[in-house]
């Protein structure tokens, strides 16, 4: 998470410095920066959405696997109980 924060800080600083030394006029630079900011916002939103989906799918898959393991454990427990009573 810390590395991601550094990345975003570096991107922001790069955009700011690039804006200060831009070869375009102020209005054109602002429009360009606004378009790029919107594009970055969409990309970040998409990344967060994809990450959230991945985590929720992983969680559901893990719950399913845990349920299967629990069922197997119950079967083994019952079988062991029958063996103990048979002895």
ChimeraX attribute file (.defattr): number of C-alpha atoms within 10 A of each C-alpha:
attribute: neighborCount
match mode: 1-to-1
recipient: residues
	/A:1	6
	/A:2	6
	/A:3	8
	/A:4	9
	/A:5	10
	/A:6	11
	/A:7	12
	/A:8	11
	/A:9	12
	/A:10	12
	/A:11	12
	/A:12	13
	/A:13	12
	/A:14	12
	/A:15	15
	/A:16	13
	/A:17	11
	/A:18	13
	/A:19	16
	/A:20	11
	/A:21	8
	/A:22	13
	/A:23	10
	/A:24	11
	/A:25	8
	/A:26	12
	/A:27	9
	/A:28	12
	/A:29	16
	/A:30	13
	/A:31	11
	/A:32	14
	/A:33	16
	/A:34	12
	/A:35	12
	/A:36	13
	/A:37	14
	/A:38	12
	/A:39	12
	/A:40	12
	/A:41	12
	/A:42	12
	/A:43	12
	/A:44	12
	/A:45	12
	/A:46	12
	/A:47	12
	/A:48	12
	/A:49	12
	/A:50	12
	/A:51	12
	/A:52	12
	/A:53	12
	/A:54	12
	/A:55	12
	/A:56	12
	/A:57	12
	/A:58	12
	/A:59	12
	/A:60	12
	/A:61	12
	/A:62	12
	/A:63	12
	/A:64	12
	/A:65	12
	/A:66	12
	/A:67	12
	/A:68	12
	/A:69	12
	/A:70	12
	/A:71	12
	/A:72	11
	/A:73	12
	/A:74	12
	/A:75	12
	/A:76	12
	/A:77	12
	/A:78	11
	/A:79	11
	/A:80	12
	/A:81	11
	/A:82	11
	/A:83	10
	/A:84	9
	/A:85	7
	/A:86	7
	/A:87	5
